[in-house]
Amino acid sequence: MAALRVVVFSGTGRTLLNTSKSIHTPRANMSFASLPKRKKIALTTIGVLTTGGAGLALMLQQSVKASDLELHPPSYPWSHNGLLSSLDHASIRRGYQVYKQVCSACHSMEYLAFRNLVGVSHTEAEVKTLAEEIEVVDGPDDSGEMFTRPGKLSDYFPKPYANPEAARAANNGALPPDLSYIISARHGGEDYVFSLLTSYCDPPAGVSVREDLYYNPYFPGQAIGMAPPIYNEVLEYDDGTPATMSQVAKDVCTFLRWAAEPEHDQRKRMGLKILIGASILVPLVYYLKRHRWSVMKSRKIAYRPPK
């Protein structure tokens, strides 16, 4: 009986092992093509409604976020926006005159020195004359006392206020920003600054502006603490150019673009040199790769032992 049980159990074990090998587990096929037609229509409808709802919600969110009273600056055709276009250096010179006579009363440019103007908008003699017009506190001298001296090329543009607290006190709590990199620091660049300078107007009906503030649709919040800085004939250009509001705004924006990116012309000049060099070098490299090195790369080296 023991021998019989061993034979029966062993046969059962083989049967179970063989059975387990022959069992095939069905794979779940969840592809879209295998679904019934009704389910396809239902899933497609749900997808379209979800996408449309998300797009509508995004549009509503953007319309609520961007106020109807706040405008985005248009894109103006600046002469230096071209791929190989340089800055208008005559406009830079006039823009410096606008900054000196109008903007410097409130705004500083503490990262710009007089020497930066040499060869860009003024000659060295002209810049020395401009620098000598200011008084700079220097020292100490041999006796340990501070003294004042005329400015020189290495001096930076003078600040209108001694510190930020004095600037806030003189402007009803508002701090005039430094203009050294204002073009790069504002979304829209010179388009925004130009639109801001030329778009002061009366507030529309139903909009009230607090006292000592001015309505400007391009400024975030539409209420700005800076009074309209420019208008027609606000100054007289040295070269005789008519000083209309748009001309003054254009010149000071060009000057601020140069101040924020003094390497503008050099960068484009270097890019042109690289393109010219690449137009000569790339075909030469392609020729060497395709017709010279291909022989070396496609050859077959085989070892044939001596017989």
Buried (B, 14 or more C-beta within 10 A) or exposed (E): EEEEEEEEEEEEEEEEEEEEEEEEEEEEEEEEEEBEEEEEEEEEEEEEEEEEEEEEEEEEEEEEEEEEEBBEBEEEEBEBEEEEEEBBBEBBBBBBBBBBEBBBEBBBBEBBBBBBBBEBBBEEEEBBEBBBEBEBEEEEEEEEEEEEEEBBBEBBBBBBBEEEEEBBEBBEEBEBBBBBBBBEEBEBBBBBBBBBBBBBEEBEEEEEBEEEBBBBBBBEEBBBBBEBBBEEEBBEBEEEBEBBBEBBBBBBBBBBBBBBBBEBBEEBEEEEEEEEEEEEEEEEEEEEEEEEEEEEEEEEEEEEEEE
